[in-house]
């Protein structure tokens, strides 16, 4: 899971022992006739003895694996290392023609690239997912088109222009411990270092319109929706109420604040506020993601207990109580500014009542079916509804909507319907996230999809009417 492990590179030992380990691993590699790459696992005992337990002729290559941590210590980034490995293998067959580009052409190519700052980390419950998303965005931005600048947002919402060595760390905690004062930059410095900001943050200032507002003030183009749409969709309750008023089907819900609960925390009060609900029902934050504090409640006693726990442990003052929707759980991505393309929905498979964070982000733990196993007529209906909701909310760039599909048999109306739960204006961009599965269904590879998001951001923020509108607002102010 993102952020769960701690890895220390280089290992903590003196220089002599460090060199002894390197020499031993090189000997093992040669003895076993490994080519191009190897990873040797072992133990160093307190008395300085080196034991080899597991020589690997191939190694894991997930974004924050040991390989990339160690390569960063040698000054190699993700792309450089992979290209080096390919080049090494080609040389074995006398096929390599890499390194033919001159330094002059390299400098010319660099000067023509757009500089993209990728914001990652943050101070929300989703910061580890943001690190994974942001790092993946850095790797998916085309190296031929963009100069990528990773920018870490710490718990105090301060910015640090981090090195590749920090980018490959396994957690935001490790980055916070390794960042140095000279890496720090101000928000106002962003226009001097980049041409575009890719917001890889999840929740908090990244999704509630705050960062978007700052970038508008700095006249910097960015990905995704604007200030108002971001602020609205950050609040699940207000989003569903807005969509309900626009004629869309949503899950019925109420909000309960901690002060009201403190003054009325009894079963009679709960019966009163939930009189229109049937069990089971859902308790969740109205402004958080990644399944944090989301519970399926089966009876009154369980509801009372979970509200008590929620207010004590979540640090939040509002809780959302929502009806449980029976049907096929879906997540559906869409992209575009004025012309919107809703992609085929993915069916979400949860092993228990609620999709866990492990099922969402732990490789191999979760499963999505894309497209969802539904008739074409149903898929077309869903995509049309998602595109209409996207436009109704004035979303831009891309978004992902979580919803339930009910066919005629289980729908209380007797007609098929799509019930919208929430809209994510900056959906997760981790390597195996469902939005990449959906993009593949419309012919877009991950790098092409990320590129499309950047293109839409430039398109939206370079429109003449928006520029004139900003000038008018400044004059009026």
Secondary structure, DSSP 4 states (H G I P E B T S, - for coil): -TT-----SS-SS-HHHHHHHHHHHHHHHHHTT--S--EEEEEE-TTS-EEEEEEESS---STTSHHHHHHHHTT--HHHHHHHHHHHHHHHTT---TT-S-HHHHHHHHHHSEEEEEEEE-SSTTHHHHHHHHHHHHHHS-TTTEEEEEEEE-TTS-EEE--HHHHT-S-HHHHHHH--GGGEE-GGGHHHH-SEEEE---SHHHHSSHHHHHHHHTT-EESS--HHHHHHHHSHHHHHHHHHHTT-EE--EEEEEHHHHHHH-SHHHHHHHTTT--SSEEEE-SS--TTTT-EEE-SHHHHHHHHHHHHHHS--SEEEEEEPPPSEEEEEEEEESSS-EEPPPEEEE-SSSS--HHHHHSTTT-EEEES-SS-HHHHHHHHHHHHHHHHHTT--EEEEEEEEEE-TTT-TTSS-EEEEEEEETT----TT-HHHHHHHHTT--HHHHHHHHHHHHHHHHT-HHHHHHHHHHHHH-
